[in-house]
Amino acid sequence: MISSPRGLADRTSGNGNPFAALASRGFIVSMSSFDRDQVSLQGGRSLLRSRSKELNMLGCPGKERVGLVRVLIGKQFRFEAGHRLDGLPEGHKCGREHGHSYLVELSVTAPTLTSTGFVVDFGELAPFRRYIDDGLDHRFLNDVIPVPPTAENIASHLAAWFTANLEDSLGARLVAVKVWETATSWAEIRVDA
C-alpha cells in the first residue's frame, strides 16, 4: 500500500500493483525485494524500505536502508556559440554580441536497468550530441532559439528537444538539463514526473 501523510489517495495500477506508479516515475522497484506495506510517500517524496537483494546490487550488503531508490546517469557536452540579450539596461555587457564556451549536462533515469546494467548506454545519447553539434555549435543563438538565448532558455530548449526526440526511443526519462555559460554560472531545468 502506498500512503501519504499529505492525504494523497492510495495508488495502484490497473492490475493492483502499487509499484507501477513508482516505476513509471523512475524508481527501480522489484516485487520480489519489497513488501507492500514498506512503501510510503513522506513529504511528497517516495521512500522505499528494502532488504538484501536490490541494495546488495548497489553495494549495501546485509543492511536495511531507507531512501530514494533511483539510478541517474549524466553526460556532459560542450559547444561554442554567440548571443546577445536584448532588453537589458544600457551598457550591460550581455547586451552586446558575445560568446561562451557552453557546457551542457544531461541527467537521465529509467525504471529498470538494461540487461547489461545500464540506465542507458552513453552511446545511445549520440543523437543529442549531433543536435548540439549541428544546431547550436558555432552559431549565433539568437538566430536558432525562438526565445532570448539565456542559459535558462537554452536548458529548456534542450530539455524539450530531448523529450520530443529521444525519451521514448531510449526507454529513459529526462531528469535535468544544466547549462553553464561560464565555469561559475549555470542554469538548470529539472523535469518532474
N, C-alpha and C positions, 0 to 999 in steps of 0.2 A: 504494500500500500504506500502511496506517495501522499504525504500530508504537508501542510504548511501552517506555521503559526500566524501567517498573514490572512488565513481564512481561504486560501485557494482550494478549490474542489479537488478531490482525488482524481487522478488522471490515469486512464488506461487506454491502450489501443483497442481497436475493434475486436481483437482476439483475447482481450483481458490481460495483456502483458503490460504492466506498468512501466517497464523499462524501455518500451518503444519510443515514448516521448523523450526520454533522456538520450537514447541513441540517436534520434533524429536531430538533437541539439549538439552532437559532437562528443557525447560521453561514451566511453568504451564500457559496455556492460556485458555480463555473461550470467545467464540464469543459473549456471552450474556453480558460480562463485559467490552469488549474493543471495541473501534471504530477503523475501519480500518486505518484511517489517523493519529492515535496516536501512531503508532509503527514505529520506525526508527532505523537504525544501525548508531551509532555515534562512530567514532574512532575504528571501527571494533567490537564494543560490542553492543549487543542488549539492548535497553532500552524500557520499556513498561510504558505507562501512563494509569492509571486506576482510576476509581471512585468506590466507595462503595463496591459492592458485594465481590470481591475476597480479597481486602485489609481488609475488616471487618473481614474476617476469620483469617487474620494474625494480628489482634489487632490494626488496624489503622482506627477506625470508623470515617466516615464523612470527611476524608481528601483525597485530590488528592495527590498521591505520584508518583515520577518518580524513577525508579531503576530496577535492575535486579529482575525478579520475578522467583525465583527458590528455591526449598527447598532441602537442603542437610541433610543427616544423617551421623553420624560417629560412628564407633565401634572400640574399641581397643582390641588387642590380644597380649599375651605375650608368649615368648618361650626362652629357654636357648639353646645355641649352641656354638660350637667352629669353628675356622677357622684359616687360615694362608694366608697372602697376599704375593705372590711371586713377584719378580721383584723390590722390594724396595731397597733403599740404604742399604749397610751393617750396621748392628747394629740397624736398625729401629725396634721399638718394635712390630709393626704389622707384621713383617716378621717372628716372632716366633709364634708357635701354642699358641693360647689363646682363651678365650671365652667371651661371652657377655650375658647379660640378655636383650634380644631384646624386644622392644615394637613396634607393628605394628598398625597403624591407617588407617582404610579403610573409604573413603568418597564416598557416593553413592547418586544419584538423580534419579528421574523418571519424565516423562512428566506430570503425574497426580498423585494425592494421591489415595490410595485404598479407598474403601467404609468405612473403619474404620479409615481413616485419616492418614495412614502410607505412607511413601515413600516405605519402605519395612519393614515388621515385622522383628525385630532384630533376632528372632529365625530362620528365613529363611537364615541367614548367617552361620548357623551351618556347612555346608559343607566346608566353608573357614576355620573355626576353626579346623575341622577334618584334613584338608590338612596340616595345620601348625603343629598340634599335631603329625600326623603320618609321615609327610615328613621332617620336619625341627627340631622339638623339640628334644634336647639331641642328635643331630647329628653333625658330622664334615662336615660343609657346603661345603668344597672343594670336597667332595665325592657326593654331592647331586645336586648342581647347576653347570651347564656346563660352567660357566664363573667365573672369580675371584669373590669370595663372599664378595664384598664391600656392604655397606648399599645401594648404588645406584643400584647395580645389584640385590640385594635381593628385593628391592622395584619393580624393573622392572619385575623380575621373578614372584612375587606375583600378579602384575597387569595383566600380561599375563595369569596366571592361572585363575584368577577371570573372565577375559573377555572370555576366552575359555570355562570355565566350569559352570559359574553361570549367567552371564549377561542376556542372552536370556531367561532363565527359570524364572528369577526374574522379568522381565519386567522393570528393572532398569539399569542405566548406571553408570559405574565406573567413578568417578571424579578424585580421587587421592589415592595413597598409600604412606604413610610416614613410614619410618623405623628408629627407634632410636637404636644406638649401646650403647649409654650411656645416662645419664639424660640430657646431654648438646649437644650431637652430633647426627644429623639425616640427612637423605636424603629423598627427596620426588619426586615421579613420578606423574605428572599431565597428565591426558588423555584429550586431546582436541577433541571436537566433530567437 
